Amino acid sequence: METRPYVSWDLMNRFLIDAFKGYGVPEDDAKICADVLLESDRRGIESHGCNRFKPIYIDRIVNGTLLPETRMDIVKDTPTTLVMDANNGMGMVASYHMMERLIEKAAQYGMAGGAVYNSTHYGIAGYWTAMAEKAGMIGITGTNARPSVAPTWGVEPMMGTNPLTFTMPTDEEFPFNFDCATSTIQNGKIEFYARSGKPTPEGLVVTKDGGTMSDSARILEEMRSGNCALLSLGGPGEATGGYKGYGFTTIVEILSAALAGGPYLKDLNGKAPDGSSRMYRLGHFFFVINPEFFMGLDTFKKTAGGICRGLRASEKAPGAERIYTAGEKEWLAWQERRDKGVPVGETIQKEMIEIRDRLNLPYRFPFEN
């Protein structure tokens, strides 16, 4: 049962927009950034929602590793492709404009793909694929990130958690939306555990000596020092398929960097050779496919929906209540939260008050009563 206080969606949206603006983000861009963060909370994915507002965005603007104004340069533009330099601005803003352009191209030519480099954290990956789905198309995206994942049989953090994300339209109330990291757990989830005072489940992290650890705050500290790493999907070694997750992580790393000729692996660690902070220079890739250029959107939606319904109706394991398909739990989370708002824990409450007071914003939050 949820015990944290709720903040209404409208109030949180207005606060986030004003806070971003207070740190130099232009208003239109601030609206995009606020909506991306809130979309994560709408889906119940708190690892990428308001919990990350201050540490991943505001703090980086303050320390100079994220520029509040996003100056996007078009490097290459063809009828079906686009390459963009985000110039270390807001990754969410660059991604929004990239997807707008790709959807336009796919509407005309059937498919389109794009790559962004010199970028920063772009929020929940499923936001960008959902833009395509809302236009009646299929969305695919991935991004590299600061090194935190070890290769199979390795113990050194070399690649990011590198999500590989798909959203496809169906004839149901919600799309098929597969949005997850290619690692056993993502950094944002460990950050959420640390902020909530909870341990990270055993077996998801490997230490330099081949062991594991579960202290969430210590994992974050040791990972930045290179003393531990996350595991790819499938876990350690090859017996449980860890090499498969490792392969997918590498695919995302290659596509995120190579399509635009951007940096990769440890060049994304945000640290200069002298240990000082520097720009992260992340890369993202995006693909949009228009079903109308195949057998039509209605056929696609009916077939995709039929597959999902067939899976959910299949025989359940003993003791299991139901079978889900990707995107269903997120849709259910929104139904539950729609009229309640965003649940906020003590840490984010303090951060909201701190930012409000620092910027002298005219807000009073429900949890202050």
C-alpha positions as CSV (number, residue, x, y, z in Angstrom):
1,M,0.0,0.0,0.0
2,E,1.4,3.4,-1.0
3,T,2.2,5.6,2.0
4,R,4.0,8.4,0.3
5,P,2.1,11.7,-0.2
6,Y,1.0,12.5,-3.7
7,V,1.5,15.7,-5.7
8,S,-1.0,16.4,-8.5
9,W,0.2,16.0,-12.0
10,D,-0.6,19.7,-12.8
11,L,1.3,21.0,-9.8
12,M,4.3,18.9,-10.4
13,N,4.3,19.8,-14.1
14,R,4.2,23.5,-13.4
15,F,6.9,23.2,-10.8
16,L,9.3,21.2,-13.0
17,I,8.8,23.7,-15.9
18,D,9.5,26.7,-13.6
19,A,12.5,24.9,-12.0
20,F,14.1,24.0,-15.3
21,K,13.5,27.6,-16.5
22,G,15.1,28.9,-13.3
23,Y,18.3,27.0,-14.2
24,G,18.4,28.4,-17.7
25,V,16.3,26.0,-19.8
26,P,14.1,27.8,-22.4
27,E,10.4,27.5,-21.7
28,D,9.5,25.3,-24.7
29,D,12.4,23.0,-23.9
30,A,11.4,23.0,-20.2
31,K,7.9,21.8,-21.1
32,I,9.4,18.8,-23.1
33,C,11.8,17.9,-20.2
34,A,9.0,18.1,-17.6
35,D,6.7,15.9,-19.7
36,V,9.4,13.2,-20.2
37,L,10.1,13.0,-16.5
38,L,6.4,12.8,-15.7
39,E,5.7,10.2,-18.3
40,S,8.1,7.9,-16.4
41,D,6.2,8.4,-13.2
42,R,2.8,8.0,-15.0
43,R,4.1,4.5,-16.0
44,G,5.3,3.7,-12.5
45,I,8.9,3.7,-13.6
46,E,10.2,5.9,-10.8
47,S,13.9,5.2,-11.6
48,H,13.6,7.7,-14.5
49,G,11.0,10.1,-13.2
50,C,11.0,13.0,-10.7
51,N,13.5,11.1,-8.6
52,R,16.2,11.9,-11.2
53,F,15.2,15.6,-11.7
54,K,17.8,17.1,-9.4
55,P,20.8,14.6,-9.5
56,I,20.7,13.9,-13.3
57,Y,19.6,17.2,-14.7
58,I,19.8,20.2,-12.3
59,D,23.0,19.1,-10.6
60,R,24.7,18.6,-14.0
61,I,23.5,22.0,-15.2
62,V,25.1,23.5,-12.1
63,N,28.4,21.6,-12.4
64,G,28.7,22.4,-16.1
65,T,28.3,18.9,-17.6
66,L,24.9,19.7,-19.1
67,L,24.1,22.9,-21.0
68,P,20.6,24.2,-20.4
69,E,20.2,25.6,-23.9
70,T,20.2,23.0,-26.6
71,R,21.8,24.1,-29.8
72,M,21.1,21.4,-32.4
73,D,23.2,21.2,-35.6
74,I,22.0,19.0,-38.5
75,V,25.1,17.2,-39.6
76,K,23.5,15.0,-42.4
77,D,20.0,15.0,-43.7
78,T,18.6,12.7,-46.4
79,P,15.0,11.7,-47.2
80,T,15.1,8.8,-44.8
81,T,18.0,9.6,-42.4
82,L,19.1,12.3,-40.0
83,V,22.3,12.9,-38.0
84,M,22.3,15.6,-35.3
85,D,24.9,17.1,-33.0
86,A,23.2,18.1,-29.7
87,N,26.2,20.1,-28.6
88,N,26.0,18.8,-25.0
89,G,22.5,20.3,-24.5
90,M,19.4,18.6,-23.1
91,G,19.2,15.1,-24.5
92,M,15.4,15.1,-24.1
93,V,15.1,18.2,-26.3
94,A,17.3,16.9,-29.0
95,S,15.5,13.5,-29.0
96,Y,12.1,15.2,-29.2
97,H,13.0,17.2,-32.3
98,M,14.8,14.1,-33.9
99,M,11.6,12.0,-33.5
100,E,9.4,14.7,-34.9
101,R,11.6,14.8,-38.0
102,L,11.8,11.0,-38.4
103,I,8.0,10.6,-38.1
104,E,7.6,13.1,-40.9
105,K,10.1,11.2,-43.0
106,A,8.5,7.8,-42.3
107,A,5.1,9.2,-43.2
108,Q,6.4,10.0,-46.6
109,Y,8.9,7.2,-47.3
110,G,7.9,4.3,-45.0
111,M,11.0,4.2,-42.8
112,A,13.4,6.6,-41.2
113,G,16.4,6.4,-38.9
114,G,18.5,9.0,-37.0
115,A,21.4,9.4,-34.7
116,V,22.3,12.0,-32.1
117,Y,25.8,12.5,-30.7
118,N,27.3,14.9,-28.1
119,S,24.2,14.5,-26.1
120,T,23.2,13.9,-22.5
121,H,20.7,11.7,-20.7
122,Y,17.5,11.5,-22.7
123,G,15.1,10.3,-20.0
124,I,12.9,7.2,-20.4
125,A,13.6,5.6,-23.7
126,G,10.0,4.6,-24.2
127,Y,8.9,8.2,-24.5
128,W,10.6,8.4,-27.9
129,T,9.2,5.2,-29.2
130,A,5.7,6.1,-28.0
131,M,5.9,9.3,-30.1
132,A,6.0,7.0,-33.1
133,E,3.3,4.7,-31.8
134,K,1.0,7.7,-31.3
135,A,1.5,8.5,-35.0
136,G,0.5,4.9,-35.9
137,M,4.0,3.8,-36.4
138,I,6.6,1.5,-34.8
139,G,9.4,3.2,-32.7
140,I,12.8,1.8,-31.9
141,T,15.5,3.5,-29.9
142,G,18.6,2.9,-27.8
143,T,21.3,5.0,-26.1
144,N,24.7,4.4,-24.6
145,A,25.6,5.8,-21.2
146,R,28.4,6.2,-18.7
147,P,30.2,2.8,-18.2
148,S,28.7,0.6,-15.5
149,V,28.3,-2.8,-17.1
150,A,31.0,-5.5,-17.4
151,P,31.3,-7.8,-20.4
152,T,30.7,-11.5,-19.9
153,W,33.6,-13.0,-17.9
154,G,34.7,-9.4,-17.0
155,V,34.6,-7.3,-13.9
156,E,35.4,-3.9,-15.2
157,P,32.6,-1.4,-16.1
158,M,32.9,-0.8,-19.8
159,M,29.4,-0.1,-21.3
160,G,26.3,1.7,-20.1
161,T,23.0,0.0,-19.2
162,N,22.1,0.7,-22.9
163,P,18.3,0.2,-23.2
164,L,17.0,-1.3,-26.4
165,T,13.4,-0.2,-26.7
166,F,10.4,-0.9,-29.0
167,T,6.8,0.4,-29.0
168,M,4.3,-1.0,-31.4
169,P,0.6,-0.1,-32.0
170,T,-2.0,-2.7,-31.1
171,D,-5.8,-2.7,-31.3
172,E,-6.0,-2.7,-27.5
173,E,-6.2,0.1,-25.0
174,F,-2.4,0.2,-24.7
175,P,0.5,-0.5,-27.1
176,F,3.1,-3.1,-26.9
177,N,5.8,-1.2,-25.1
178,F,9.1,-3.0,-24.4
179,D,11.4,-0.5,-22.5
180,C,14.3,-1.9,-20.5
181,A,18.0,-1.8,-20.0
182,T,20.1,-4.6,-21.4
183,S,21.7,-5.1,-18.0
184,T,20.2,-7.0,-15.1
185,I,19.4,-3.7,-13.4
186,Q,19.8,-0.1,-14.3
187,N,21.7,2.7,-12.5
188,G,18.5,4.6,-11.9
189,K,17.0,1.7,-10.0
190,I,20.0,1.4,-7.7
191,E,19.8,5.2,-7.2
192,F,16.2,4.8,-6.3
193,Y,17.1,2.0,-3.8
194,A,19.8,4.1,-2.3
195,R,17.5,7.1,-1.9
196,S,14.9,4.8,-0.3
197,G,17.4,3.2,2.0
198,K,16.9,-0.2,0.4
199,P,19.5,-2.9,-0.6
200,T,20.1,-3.9,-4.2
201,P,19.1,-7.6,-4.7
202,E,22.1,-10.0,-4.5
203,G,23.7,-11.2,-7.7
204,L,23.2,-8.2,-9.9
205,V,26.6,-6.6,-9.3
206,V,30.1,-8.1,-9.7
207,T,33.1,-6.8,-7.8
208,K,36.7,-6.8,-8.8
209,D,37.3,-10.1,-7.0
210,G,34.3,-11.8,-8.7
211,G,32.0,-11.4,-5.7
212,T,28.8,-9.4,-5.4
213,M,27.5,-6.6,-3.2
214,S,24.0,-5.3,-2.2
215,D,24.6,-2.0,-0.3
216,S,23.0,0.4,-2.9
217,A,24.8,3.6,-1.8
218,R,28.2,1.8,-1.8
219,I,27.5,0.2,-5.2
220,L,27.1,3.7,-6.7
221,E,30.3,4.9,-5.0
222,E,32.4,1.9,-6.0
223,M,31.0,1.8,-9.5
224,R,32.2,5.3,-10.2
225,S,35.6,4.2,-8.9
226,G,35.6,1.2,-11.2
227,N,35.6,-1.3,-8.4
228,C,32.4,-3.0,-9.3
229,A,30.1,-3.3,-12.3
230,L,26.6,-4.4,-13.3
231,L,26.0,-7.6,-15.1
232,S,24.3,-7.9,-18.5
233,L,20.9,-9.7,-18.8
234,G,21.3,-13.3,-18.1
235,G,23.8,-12.8,-15.3
236,P,27.4,-13.9,-14.9
237,G,29.1,-16.3,-17.3
238,E,27.3,-18.2,-20.1
239,A,25.3,-20.9,-18.4
240,T,22.3,-18.7,-17.8
241,G,22.7,-16.7,-21.1
242,G,24.7,-13.8,-19.9
243,Y,26.5,-13.7,-23.2
244,K,23.1,-12.8,-24.9
245,G,22.6,-9.8,-22.7
246,Y,26.2,-8.8,-23.3
247,G,25.6,-9.0,-27.1
248,F,22.5,-6.8,-26.9
249,T,24.4,-4.3,-24.7
250,T,27.2,-4.2,-27.3
251,I,24.7,-3.8,-30.2
252,V,23.3,-0.7,-28.5
253,E,26.8,0.7,-27.8
254,I,27.8,0.2,-31.5
255,L,24.6,1.8,-33.0
256,S,24.6,4.7,-30.5
257,A,28.2,5.6,-31.3
258,A,29.0,4.3,-34.8
259,L,26.0,5.7,-36.8
260,A,27.1,9.2,-35.9
261,G,30.8,8.6,-35.3
262,G,30.6,9.6,-31.6
263,P,32.6,8.5,-28.6
264,Y,32.1,5.1,-26.8
265,L,33.0,3.0,-23.8
266,K,35.1,4.8,-21.2
267,D,35.1,8.0,-23.2
268,L,31.5,8.4,-21.9
269,N,32.5,8.4,-18.2
270,G,32.2,12.1,-17.7
271,K,35.7,12.3,-16.3
272,A,38.8,14.0,-17.8
273,P,42.2,12.4,-17.5
274,D,43.0,14.6,-14.4
275,G,39.8,13.4,-12.7
276,S,37.8,16.5,-13.2
277,S,34.2,16.5,-14.6
278,R,33.6,16.8,-18.3
279,M,30.8,16.5,-20.8
280,Y,29.3,13.0,-21.2
281,R,28.8,13.2,-25.0
282,L,26.3,10.4,-25.2
283,G,24.8,9.0,-28.4
284,H,21.3,7.8,-29.2
285,F,19.8,6.1,-32.2
286,F,16.2,6.1,-33.4
287,F,14.2,4.2,-36.1
288,V,10.6,4.7,-37.2
289,I,8.7,2.1,-39.3
290,N,5.4,2.9,-40.9
291,P,3.1,-0.1,-41.1
292,E,1.0,1.5,-43.9
293,F,3.9,0.8,-46.3
294,F,3.5,-3.0,-45.5
295,M,0.0,-4.5,-45.1
296,G,-1.5,-1.4,-43.4
297,L,-1.9,-0.1,-39.9
298,D,-5.2,-1.9,-39.1
299,T,-3.7,-5.3,-40.1
300,F,-0.6,-4.6,-38.0
301,K,-2.6,-3.5,-34.9
302,K,-5.0,-6.5,-35.1
303,T,-2.2,-9.0,-35.5
304,A,-0.1,-7.4,-32.7
305,G,-3.1,-7.3,-30.4
306,G,-4.0,-10.9,-31.2
307,I,-0.5,-12.0,-30.3
308,C,-0.6,-10.2,-27.0
309,R,-4.0,-11.5,-26.1
310,G,-2.9,-15.0,-27.0
311,L,0.1,-14.8,-24.7
312,R,-2.0,-13.5,-21.8
313,A,-4.5,-16.2,-22.2
314,S,-2.0,-19.0,-22.2
315,E,-1.7,-21.5,-19.3
316,K,-0.3,-19.9,-16.2
317,A,2.3,-21.4,-13.8
318,P,1.0,-22.7,-10.5
319,G,0.3,-19.8,-8.1
320,A,0.6,-17.2,-10.8
321,E,-2.4,-14.8,-11.0
322,R,-1.9,-13.6,-14.5
323,I,0.4,-13.2,-17.5
324,Y,1.3,-9.7,-18.7
325,T,2.6,-8.4,-22.0
326,A,5.0,-5.5,-22.3
327,G,3.4,-2.1,-21.6
328,E,0.5,-3.6,-19.7
329,K,1.8,-3.0,-16.2
330,E,2.7,0.6,-17.1
331,W,-0.8,1.2,-18.4
332,L,-2.3,-0.2,-15.2
333,A,0.0,2.1,-13.2
334,W,-1.4,5.1,-15.1
335,Q,-5.0,4.0,-14.4
336,E,-4.1,3.8,-10.7
337,R,-2.2,7.1,-10.6
338,R,-4.3,9.2,-13.0
339,D,-6.4,10.9,-10.4
340,K,-3.9,10.7,-7.5
341,G,-0.7,12.3,-8.9
342,V,3.0,11.6,-8.3
343,P,4.0,9.8,-5.1
344,V,7.1,11.5,-3.7
345,G,9.4,10.2,-1.0
346,E,11.2,12.2,1.7
347,T,14.4,12.7,-0.4
348,I,12.6,14.2,-3.4
349,Q,10.4,16.3,-1.0
350,K,13.5,17.9,0.4
351,E,14.9,18.5,-3.1
352,M,11.7,20.2,-4.3
353,I,11.7,22.5,-1.3
354,E,15.4,23.3,-1.7
355,I,15.0,24.2,-5.4
356,R,11.8,26.1,-4.8
357,D,13.4,28.2,-2.0
358,R,16.6,28.7,-4.0
359,L,14.7,30.0,-7.0
360,N,12.1,31.8,-4.9
361,L,9.2,30.0,-6.7
362,P,5.6,30.6,-5.5
363,Y,4.7,27.0,-4.6
364,R,3.5,25.2,-1.5
365,F,3.4,21.4,-1.7
366,P,0.8,19.1,-0.1
367,F,3.4,17.3,1.9
368,E,4.2,20.6,3.8
369,N,0.8,20.6,5.5
